[in-house]
Amino acid sequence: MKIAVIGAGLMGRAAVYDFANNQDVEQIGVFDINQKLASEIAEKYGYGKAKAGVLDASDSEAATEILKDYDAAISCVTYKYNPGLTKAAIAAKCHLVDLGGNNDTVRTQLEMNDEAVKAGVVVVPDCGLAPGMVAVLAADGVSKCDEVRSLKIRVGGLPQSPRPPLNYMMVFSAEGLINEYWEPCVILEDGRKKEVNPMTAVELLEFDGIGRLEAFYTSGGTSTLPDTYAGKIDFLDYKTIRYPGHCEKFKPMLDIGLASRQPLEVDGRMVEPRSVLKAVLDHNLSYNDLDMVLVRVTVEGIKDGEDKTIVYEIVDRQDAKTGLTAMMRMTSFPAAIVTWMAAAGHITKFGCNPQEIVVKPELFITQLKKRNINLVITE
């Protein structure tokens, strides 16, 4: 099979690495607006399977022409380009998976379902870590219960050795982090969708070998799950894991308006507060220290008349041998798995659909373990 990787940033290069190590993938196209970067990533991570090309992800017509030569593609660029890339994939009759990150964007893509069905194309948005992999784990847990009372998802990307004052470092884009901390969060309560404020409802939790942590509401992690399970699950929520005290220190910066896009006059120039915050985060929190990703999905319900609890837990640490960070592995590998599943015919439902509906959890989990992602399931 031939796979196109759109975007040669951190997540794109991890996707190239994954496909290069997949014996079913014969050729990888690495496309970026920066030809030099695309060539470097194809050479470094493609193991002889990859070739580089130039693509401005905002150019839907150019994307269509490129994707006609591929069985499937993965979008590793920022979410604003995904609707255009979805149109391009449908026109090219090429399956598409993306890393998502914005609920409004995903809704726009899902509205293209009829066109994708007619084209015989599989489009699965919002893949990756969270939103992403956790939705498939959630679907697996739900399938093992006759009735589900609660589904709680806890995920965090953290430095292995925290540095004060925020005990955090940038493990993905600053824009994505600010969105998670700023936008409304969707949960299920009494089986109905409900919006709650981000960076609220702080709770304490522990992971073996790591110790005490905190978790709080952030946006985007539930993705399409509230729509899929409305009326079927009493309670569903998503919280981001951080070291204790992070929320208390970070939230006031947003409360005074540092995430606002409304420009302010500073020394005679109009400046967007969010752009300043992004620059400060990138400049001061880009340590390049070793990172780790923590995942805990807890499903509580009833099976055969008895209470049942299923816990899915992952502690993934940076791979020093390959140079891939834990966040790169845990974001790109799950999306690459879904891309491979689409190209290989393991996803049989055409159209634009959420992964909890179309991805087979058993096969997906098997593929995670093949990539040395240590998923522990306790029932």
Disulfide bonds with the S-S distance in Angstrom:
none
